Structures are given as C-alpha cells and as structure tokens.
Amino acid sequence: MSRHQPQVVVAGAGPVGLTAALLLGSRGIAVMVAEADAALSDELRASTFHPPTLDMLEPYGITAQMLAAGRVCPTWQIRMHPSGERAVFDLSVLAGETAHPYRLQCEQSKYCRFVHAALSAYPHVTVLFSTAVTGLRQTADSVEVETSAAGILVADYVIGADGARSAVRKASDIALSGDIYPETTILAITRFPFHAHLDGLSNVSYCWKPDGTFSLLRLPDVWRASLYAREGQSIEQALSDDGLQGLLHDIVPDAGQIDVLETRPYRIHRRLAARYRHGRVFLAGDAAHLNSPSGGMGMNGGIHDAFNLVDKLVAVLQEGADERVLDGYERQRRPIAEEDILQQAHRNRTRMQERDPDRRRAIFAELQRTTGDPGRLKAYLLKSSMIDGLRRAAATA
C-alpha cells in the first residue's frame, strides 16, 4: 500500500472515470473520484456498447445489468430512404470472436449508475460530487490535486477522465489538436414506432435521404433520431415544433403529429491530445480524444482506455513493476484513437454526409458487396466493433 491516500485520484464521474474507479477498487487500490457536477449526468449522450466492451465488463456484473436494461441489436444497417434498400451488417458472424456478437443500446446514464452502485462494495473508493479539479502540482513521488471543495488531494497518480474541457489536461499543459465539423446534429427522443413504418429497419440504422441524412437508434422504450437542418434552415428553425415535425415527416410522411420527448443540438469534434501521459498524470476518454459519434466508438474507446491504463497502474502499485511500464499506455492507446477511432468515425461521418447520388450509389453497392461476403463482412465488423483495434494494441510492446 502506498503511503499516499488515495493512491489514485480520478477526475470525472462519467463512464470512463467510473470504470477506472471500479477496476482500481476491485484490485484493492484506494481511489477518490472528483466530479465537478452535483450528481451523475442524465444528459442525452452515448448509448452504443460494442461486443468487446460487454466482454470486458462481464466479470464485474455490469454487462448483465446492461443487458436487462438495454436493447440487443443483432444487426445494423445503412439504408436508402425512402426506397428501403439496405446493406445489413449481421454481427452473428463474430460469434467465435466474442461472447456478445451484437451491439447493445443502453443509455450512458444507466451505465454510470450501475457502475457507481457497484463502487459501494469498495469502502476504499470515494466519489466526491460538486468537487472540481482546479489545479495540479507534481512532485518526485506524488501529485497534489487542488479541488474546489475537498482541499488538496495527494495521490500517486491522477487519471483525467473529465471530458472535452478537461481541467486535468489544461493543468498539465497538454495540447488538443483537431477541428470541429461544420454541421450541427439535432438529437430527438420519441416513442414513435419507426420500426412499424419502415420495412426491415434495424435497431441501429444510418439512412440517406435525397437531400440529406438521418440515423435511428432504438432503445428499450424510445427511438433516438439524429437529424440535420434542411438547406437554408437555421438550427433554431429546425428545433421549433414545426421544424422538428418537418424533419421527422421526411422519415414517415403520414405519421401525423409525432411527440418529441426531448431534444439536444450538438456539434461534433475531431480532436486528439498530443500525449496521454505527463509524469504521474494520464488522460483517458474524451479528455484524450474526441470524435464523431457515428459508429459509437467514443465512449467504448474511453472504457477501453480505462482497462488498459488500470492494468498498468496495478502492475506498478501492487506488483512492483518498473514505472516505465506506464509508458505503454500511450503507445498502445493513442495510435488506436488516431488510426481507428478518429479515422473510422470520420469515414462513417463522411460517408453519410455524401450528397452526390452517383457517389452514394457506388458506396452503397460496395457496402452491399461487403455484407454479402461472409469473409469481408467479418473483417469489416472486427474493425468497426473495435475488436481488431484492441488486439493490435495488445500486440504493441
């Protein structure tokens, strides 16, 4: 046991920070989580969990709770609208590669509550709400973490899992390069049964319409529709009652009034931290990489960051490994964020933003060739489901 208490301070009680706390706590390491907000967030955020993430969380009892609270999605599709032509990606071809050959749709907020509840089994793990990180100072053998409500916390190591505006990243003077995509996505939640109106619709469907794009993700009780303002339409106009009805009626023209429960407009970033480690401080999740949500890779990638980093921290804190083992975290995870998560999400976003009909048709034909060939389909899904990236990272020294 280190002389410092806690041994690790985690900034941020989102999915990545809480996952790191759970993994560390389960290994007997003292953890303090500092969360700036007063409670766990209920914001509309990620909802896709990929097969390897479910595999990794299963030993902790989290996957079973997620399966009970979410919706299993055995296929996803790219679809032409309104014709209904589709390329369907059947994840059952991954049956020999994962115990969970499907996507799971379950709200990030539910995941955080399951993990937070699991932390109660570990008295050496504490979550402090309304406690923002306001500064850091490293010494030869510790990190002093200045907070808004808990004074100075002294730890062996700090994990910055505090999101896109990470205070830990800024305090460590780590640059975040990249840009913001021009379009604004409008997320709309509704109980309208799209599946009863669109033949063969998958629970996760990315759709081209003549003048744009939309996507539909099905949760247990609602659909999440990702919409975009029409040409010449402001975001404010698109978010009005008439504007939203117009965008939804582009999907199902004869639907009548569609009740919208909640909306959230957001911009999409593509950014990457210059480094993942600064001495005794590490970045994970959105603090380290920001990407388009197309394909559902951001939150999953952050959870994978936590698993990778915690294994190395445990090796140093409990098994006497040389601190140089911690350098492997950046070597293994940053290239995956750069080459897989950011680039794959960018390709997904670029494909769906394509407007030229001939180019769309060529892309669609290639996708159908992929889904029609079991070998190509499996290779594609190993990559898009993030299994390939995890294996490549594990093979990196």
C-alpha positions in Angstrom: 0.0 0.0 0.0 1.3 3.4 -1.0 1.9 6.0 1.7 -0.4 8.3 -0.2 -4.1 8.2 0.3 -5.8 7.9 -2.1 -3.4 6.1 -4.3 -5.2 7.3 -7.4 -7.4 10.4 -8.0 -9.8 10.2 -10.9 -11.2 13.4 -12.3 -14.6 12.9 -13.7 -17.5 10.6 -12.8 -18.6 9.8 -16.3 -18.4 6.4 -17.9 -14.6 6.4 -18.2 -13.8 7.8 -14.8 -16.3 5.5 -13.0 -15.0 2.5 -15.0 -11.4 3.3 -13.9 -12.5 3.6 -10.3 -14.3 0.2 -10.4 -11.3 -1.5 -11.9 -8.9 0.0 -9.4 -11.2 -0.5 -6.5 -11.7 -4.2 -7.4 -8.0 -4.6 -7.2 -7.8 -3.1 -3.7 -6.4 0.3 -4.7 -7.6 3.4 -2.9 -9.4 5.8 -5.2 -11.0 9.2 -4.9 -13.2 10.4 -7.8 -13.6 14.2 -8.1 -16.7 15.2 -10.1 -17.5 18.9 -10.7 -21.2 18.3 -11.1 -23.6 17.8 -8.2 -24.8 14.4 -9.4 -24.4 11.8 -12.2 -25.4 13.3 -15.5 -28.7 12.5 -17.2 -27.8 14.2 -20.4 -28.5 12.5 -23.8 -25.2 11.1 -24.7 -23.7 7.8 -25.9 -25.9 4.7 -26.0 -24.0 2.1 -28.1 -21.9 -0.6 -26.4 -19.8 -2.8 -28.6 -19.1 -6.5 -28.2 -15.6 -6.3 -26.6 -16.8 -3.7 -24.1 -19.5 -6.1 -23.0 -16.9 -8.9 -22.8 -14.6 -6.7 -20.6 -17.4 -5.6 -18.2 -18.9 -9.0 -17.7 -16.7 -10.2 -14.8 -17.8 -7.1 -12.8 -21.6 -7.9 -13.1 -22.2 -4.8 -15.2 -22.9 -6.5 -18.5 -25.8 -8.5 -17.1 -27.4 -5.3 -15.7 -26.9 -3.6 -19.1 -28.5 -6.4 -21.0 -31.5 -6.3 -18.6 -31.8 -2.5 -19.1 -30.9 -2.2 -22.8 -31.8 -3.5 -26.2 -29.8 -6.1 -28.0 -29.1 -5.1 -31.7 -28.0 -8.2 -33.7 -27.7 -6.1 -36.9 -27.1 -2.6 -38.0 -27.7 -1.2 -41.4 -27.0 1.6 -43.9 -30.2 2.4 -45.7 -31.5 4.3 -48.7 -34.6 6.3 -47.9 -37.4 6.2 -48.9 -36.8 3.1 -51.2 -35.8 0.9 -48.2 -32.8 -0.6 -50.0 -30.3 -1.5 -47.3 -26.9 -3.1 -46.5 -27.4 -5.1 -43.3 -24.4 -5.8 -41.1 -25.1 -9.0 -39.2 -22.9 -9.3 -36.1 -23.6 -13.0 -35.7 -20.5 -13.6 -37.8 -18.5 -12.6 -34.8 -19.8 -15.5 -32.7 -16.4 -17.1 -32.5 -14.6 -13.9 -31.6 -16.8 -12.6 -28.7 -19.3 -13.8 -26.1 -21.6 -10.9 -27.2 -21.9 -10.8 -31.0 -24.2 -7.8 -31.2 -24.4 -4.2 -30.2 -26.2 -3.2 -27.1 -28.2 0.0 -27.0 -28.4 1.4 -23.4 -28.1 4.9 -22.2 -24.8 6.1 -20.9 -26.5 7.5 -17.8 -27.8 4.0 -16.9 -24.3 2.6 -17.3 -22.9 5.2 -15.0 -25.5 4.4 -12.3 -24.7 0.7 -12.5 -21.0 1.3 -12.1 -21.5 3.9 -9.4 -23.7 1.5 -7.4 -21.0 -1.2 -7.8 -18.5 1.0 -6.2 -20.4 0.8 -2.9 -18.7 -2.7 -2.5 -15.4 -0.9 -2.1 -15.0 1.3 1.0 -11.6 2.4 -0.2 -13.3 4.1 -3.2 -15.0 7.5 -2.7 -16.9 9.7 -5.2 -16.9 13.4 -4.4 -19.6 15.4 -6.2 -19.6 19.2 -6.6 -15.8 18.9 -6.5 -14.0 20.3 -9.4 -10.2 19.9 -10.1 -8.7 23.4 -10.1 -5.0 22.6 -10.4 -2.2 20.1 -10.2 1.3 20.0 -8.9 3.6 17.1 -9.3 6.5 16.2 -7.0 9.0 13.4 -7.4 6.7 10.8 -5.9 3.2 12.2 -5.8 0.6 14.5 -7.4 -1.1 17.3 -5.4 -4.6 17.8 -6.8 -6.3 21.1 -5.9 -10.1 20.9 -5.7 -12.9 23.3 -5.3 -14.5 21.6 -2.3 -12.1 19.0 -0.8 -8.9 20.9 -0.5 -5.7 19.3 -1.8 -5.8 15.6 -2.5 -2.4 13.8 -2.6 -2.1 10.7 -4.7 0.5 8.5 -6.5 -1.3 9.1 -9.9 -4.1 11.1 -11.4 -6.4 10.0 -14.3 -8.0 12.8 -16.2 -11.4 11.4 -17.4 -13.1 14.8 -17.1 -14.2 15.2 -20.7 -13.7 17.5 -23.6 -13.0 20.5 -21.4 -10.7 18.5 -19.2 -9.2 20.6 -16.3 -6.6 17.9 -15.9 -5.4 18.2 -19.5 -5.3 22.0 -19.2 -3.4 21.9 -15.9 -0.9 19.5 -17.4 -0.5 21.8 -20.4 -1.2 19.1 -22.9 -2.3 20.4 -26.3 -5.5 19.2 -28.0 -5.3 19.4 -31.8 -8.0 19.0 -34.4 -11.2 20.7 -35.6 -15.0 20.9 -35.4 -17.3 19.6 -38.2 -19.5 22.3 -39.7 -22.9 20.6 -39.2 -25.0 20.6 -36.0 -26.7 17.3 -35.1 -30.2 17.5 -33.6 -30.8 14.5 -31.3 -34.6 13.9 -30.8 -36.1 11.4 -28.5 -39.5 9.9 -29.3 -41.7 6.9 -28.6 -42.9 6.9 -32.2 -42.6 3.3 -33.6 -40.4 3.8 -36.6 -40.0 0.1 -36.9 -43.7 -0.3 -37.6 -43.4 2.1 -40.6 -40.1 1.3 -42.2 -39.8 -2.3 -43.5 -36.8 -4.2 -42.3 -35.4 -1.4 -40.1 -32.6 -2.5 -37.8 -32.4 -1.2 -34.3 -29.3 0.8 -35.4 -29.8 2.4 -38.9 -27.9 5.1 -40.7 -30.0 6.5 -43.5 -29.5 8.5 -46.7 -32.5 10.6 -47.8 -32.5 12.6 -51.1 -31.4 15.9 -49.6 -29.5 14.7 -46.5 -29.2 12.1 -43.9 -30.6 10.9 -40.6 -30.0 8.0 -38.2 -32.3 6.0 -35.9 -31.2 4.1 -32.8 -33.7 2.1 -30.8 -33.6 1.9 -27.0 -35.9 -0.2 -24.9 -38.7 2.4 -24.8 -37.8 5.1 -27.3 -36.1 5.8 -30.6 -33.2 8.3 -30.8 -33.3 10.2 -34.1 -30.3 12.1 -35.2 -31.5 14.9 -37.6 -30.0 17.8 -39.6 -31.5 21.1 -40.5 -32.6 21.4 -44.1 -30.7 23.5 -46.6 -31.2 27.2 -45.7 -32.9 26.3 -42.4 -31.4 27.7 -39.1 -30.9 25.4 -36.1 -33.4 27.5 -34.2 -36.0 26.9 -37.0 -35.2 23.2 -37.2 -35.7 22.9 -33.4 -39.1 24.6 -33.5 -42.2 22.4 -33.2 -42.9 22.8 -36.9 -39.3 22.3 -37.9 -38.9 19.1 -35.9 -42.2 17.7 -37.3 -41.0 18.5 -40.8 -37.7 16.6 -40.3 -39.5 13.7 -38.7 -42.1 13.6 -41.5 -39.3 13.4 -44.0 -38.8 9.9 -42.5 -42.5 8.9 -42.1 -44.7 11.3 -44.2 -48.1 10.0 -43.0 -47.2 9.8 -39.3 -49.4 12.6 -38.1 -48.1 14.5 -35.0 -45.0 12.8 -33.6 -44.5 13.5 -29.9 -40.9 14.5 -29.1 -39.9 13.9 -25.5 -36.5 15.7 -25.6 -34.0 17.3 -28.0 -30.4 18.2 -27.8 -28.4 20.0 -30.5 -24.6 19.4 -30.5 -21.5 20.0 -32.6 -19.1 17.2 -33.5 -15.4 17.4 -32.7 -12.4 15.5 -34.1 -9.5 16.1 -31.7 -6.6 14.2 -30.2 -4.4 15.0 -27.2 -0.7 15.5 -28.0 0.2 12.9 -25.3 -1.7 10.7 -22.9 0.9 10.8 -20.1 2.6 13.7 -18.3 4.6 12.3 -15.5 2.1 10.9 -12.9 -0.9 12.3 -14.8 -2.8 10.4 -17.5 -5.7 11.3 -19.9 -8.5 8.9 -20.9 -11.7 9.1 -22.8 -12.9 12.5 -24.1 -10.1 14.2 -22.3 -7.7 12.4 -24.7 -9.8 12.0 -27.9 -13.0 13.5 -29.3 -14.7 12.0 -32.4 -17.9 11.8 -34.4 -20.5 9.6 -32.6 -21.1 7.9 -35.9 -20.4 4.2 -35.2 -20.5 4.6 -31.4 -16.7 4.4 -30.8 -16.0 7.3 -28.5 -17.4 6.0 -25.1 -16.3 2.5 -25.9 -12.8 3.7 -26.7 -12.7 5.6 -23.4 -13.7 2.5 -21.5 -11.0 0.6 -23.3 -8.5 3.3 -22.2 -9.5 2.7 -18.6 -8.9 -1.0 -18.8 -5.5 -0.6 -20.4 -4.3 2.1 -18.0 -5.6 0.4 -14.9 -3.7 -2.9 -15.7 -0.5 -0.9 -15.9 -1.2 1.1 -12.7 -1.9 -2.1 -10.8 1.3 -3.6 -12.1 3.3 -0.6 -10.7 1.3 -0.1 -7.4 0.8 -3.7 -6.4 3.2 -5.9 -8.3 6.4 -3.8 -8.1 6.7 -3.2 -11.9 9.0 -0.5 -13.1 7.2 2.8 -13.8 8.3 2.6 -17.4 5.5 0.1 -17.9 3.2 3.1 -17.7 4.6 4.5 -21.0 3.0 1.5 -22.7 -0.4 3.1 -22.2 0.2 5.9 -24.6 2.0 3.6 -27.1 -0.9 1.2 -27.1 -3.9 3.5 -26.9 -3.1 6.8 -28.7 -2.5 5.2 -32.1 -5.8 3.3 -31.8 -7.5 6.6 -31.1 -5.8 8.3 -34.0 -5.9 5.5 -36.6 -9.1 3.6 -35.6 -11.5 5.6 -33.5 -11.0 9.1 -35.1 -10.4 7.9 -38.6 -13.2 5.3 -38.6 -15.7 7.8 -37.1 -14.5 10.3 -39.7 -15.1 7.8 -42.5 -18.5 7.0 -41.1 -19.5 10.6 -40.9 -18.0 11.5 -44.3 -19.9 8.6 -45.9 -23.2 9.6 -44.5 -22.6 13.3 -45.4 -22.1 12.3 -49.1 -24.8 14.1 -51.2 -23.9 13.2 -54.8 -26.4 10.5 -56.0 -23.9 8.6 -58.2 -21.2 8.6 -55.5 -23.8 7.4 -52.9 -24.8 4.6 -55.2 -21.2 3.5 -55.7 -20.6 3.5 -51.9 -23.8 1.6 -51.3 -23.0 -1.0 -53.9 -19.7 -1.6 -52.2 -21.3 -1.9 -48.8 -23.8 -4.5 -50.2 -20.9 -6.5 -51.6 -19.3 -6.4 -48.2 -22.4 -7.6 -46.4 -22.9 -10.3 -49.0 -19.5 -11.8 -48.5 -19.1 -13.6 -45.1 -15.3 -13.2 -45.0 -15.3 -9.5 -45.9 -18.2 -8.9 -43.5 -16.4 -10.5 -40.6 -13.2 -8.5 -41.3 -15.3 -5.3 -41.5 -17.1 -6.0 -38.3 -13.9 -7.0 -36.4 -12.7 -3.5 -37.1 -15.9 -1.5 -36.7 -16.8 -3.4 -33.5 -13.4 -2.4 -32.1 -12.1 -6.0 -31.6 -9.3 -5.6 -34.1 -8.0 -2.4 -32.5 -7.9 -4.0 -29.1 -5.9 -6.9 -30.4 -3.5 -4.6 -32.2 -2.9 -2.6 -29.1 -2.3 -5.7 -27.0 0.3 -6.8 -29.5 2.2 -3.5 -29.2 5.1 -3.7 -26.7 
